Amino acid sequence: MREVPLLPASWRLTGSAIGEYLDYLSEAIARGAIDLARGVPDPVLRKTSVIKRAFEEVLSDPDIPYIYSPLGGPSSLRDLFRRFIGEHAFEVPPGYTVIVTPGTFAAFDILAKLMLTPGDVMVFENPTFTDFLPHAIFYGASTASTPIVDGEPSLETIRSHYGRAAAFYTVPTLQNPTGLTFSDEWRAGLAEIVRDHGLRVIEDITYSFIHPSPPKSPMNYVGGEAPYALVGSLSKVLAPGLRVGFAVVPKTWARAVELAQLHDLSLSPINAAVTEKLIRDGVIDKLVREARRRYSEKVRAAIETLQDRMPDWVSWTEPEGGYYIMIYAPGADMSRLLAEALMKGVAYVPGDAFHIPPRVAGKHTARLSVAVESVERIVEGIGALASVLRDVRR
Ligand SMILES: Cc1ncc(COP(=O)(O)O)c(C=O)c1O
């Protein structure tokens, strides 16, 4: 039969550069390679039996599987998320509304859909979590970037070139892939551009909950209601499989954002009720404390090992906690070296997956994740990677 094409917009769909590497690495990891690649919660922090019990208790209410969530999510969970963000990150100012979504991906997609028209420019920091680029491109935007220089994305580039861009996506706390947390001055500077130019910002606070002492959001510096949105989830604290997250948006945007959920009606009422129960029972509060301690300890051990083992021409970021460290190995092609590293038993994600344009820039960088392995295995894995890099300049 003749092939019937979809709409031209479907030609703009692209996959995930990060996901392709993770797929490639999955077999080696399953066979026992040290996993400095994946960014999912540490198996030691899994609460599988607690989650199972919560599902059982929630499902003891026979009506739960037979209801729909209201657009925006159940009001009780919306209130809980506002409190949760306040307790574990920063206060959400009064002019903003919390909307429950199935994860950060959905929150970003809804906002991109509402913010972007074909021909708009969406700015990303470089390097960044590139998985959101395809959303912007799908909605017809072209993507631009502002480089991370001296530990922070250049505000000068945004102000002078992109101040009137349609939107800017940022992960200012425990950024993926660098692990960096941008300074209070940077946050105040971004707030000024928002005030001066009306730049729309999507701030991803997914990792804020595992920062040892999370700073305020630029949203707190803007003052009054601004075109500023937060997106985030419990994926990095609790479990990505629950698909529970949120968008926090100015009240004037709230109805449009709720209506944009018509495709999935917020999220599964079962998962919403389980999340609500886990928050109310204090399970997640406790988990946040454990996670902060554990990831900070692992990051510290990784940095010490880098200092001890890496050749002197390699450098790295020094995060305060969280999952990620980025290494810079000038002259080394970290994508090409991946096969060698796997032969020595260690997996990581080459940095070209996080750069714009993907696969072209950032060849000499790599993201190391301390998320899933023990301190002993992290130390061993970094040792193996150091020996691969030493061979490069032998
Ligand atoms: C910056 C960033 N945002 C969001 C996510 C996760 O999204 P979700 O909340 O949809 O699981 C990740 C996961 O790797 C991430 O690194």
Ligand as a Chemical Component Dictionary entry (heavy atoms), coordinates in Angstrom:
data_LIG
# 
_chem_comp.id                   LIG 
_chem_comp.type                 NON-POLYMER 
_chem_comp.pdbx_formal_charge   0 
_chem_comp.three_letter_code    LIG 
# 
loop_
_chem_comp_atom.comp_id 
_chem_comp_atom.atom_id 
_chem_comp_atom.alt_atom_id 
_chem_comp_atom.type_symbol 
_chem_comp_atom.charge 
_chem_comp_atom.model_Cartn_x 
_chem_comp_atom.model_Cartn_y 
_chem_comp_atom.model_Cartn_z 
_chem_comp_atom.pdbx_ordinal 
LIG C1 C1 C 0 17.746 17.995 34.126 1  
LIG C2 C2 C 0 16.762 16.891 34.191 2  
LIG N1 N1 N 0 15.447 17.177 34.233 3  
LIG C3 C3 C 0 14.528 16.204 34.315 4  
LIG C4 C4 C 0 14.897 14.872 34.362 5  
LIG C5 C5 C 0 13.881 13.774 34.581 6  
LIG O1 O1 O 0 12.650 14.008 34.146 7  
LIG P1 P1 P 0 11.361 13.318 34.774 8  
LIG O2 O2 O 0 10.999 14.133 35.965 9  
LIG O3 O3 O 0 10.354 13.429 33.679 10 
LIG O4 O4 O 0 11.681 11.912 35.137 11 
LIG C6 C6 C 0 16.228 14.531 34.272 12 
LIG C7 C7 C 0 16.623 13.111 34.241 13 
LIG O5 O5 O 0 17.705 12.734 33.906 14 
LIG C8 C8 C 0 17.180 15.564 34.213 15 
LIG O6 O6 O 0 18.491 15.287 34.204 16 
# 
loop_
_chem_comp_bond.comp_id 
_chem_comp_bond.atom_id_1 
_chem_comp_bond.atom_id_2 
_chem_comp_bond.value_order 
_chem_comp_bond.pdbx_ordinal 
LIG C1 C2 SING 1  
LIG C2 N1 SING 2  
LIG C2 C8 DOUB 3  
LIG N1 C3 DOUB 4  
LIG C3 C4 SING 5  
LIG C4 C5 SING 6  
LIG C4 C6 DOUB 7  
LIG C5 O1 SING 8  
LIG O1 P1 SING 9  
LIG P1 O2 DOUB 10 
LIG P1 O3 SING 11 
LIG P1 O4 SING 12 
LIG C6 C7 SING 13 
LIG C6 C8 SING 14 
LIG C7 O5 DOUB 15 
LIG C8 O6 SING 16 
# 
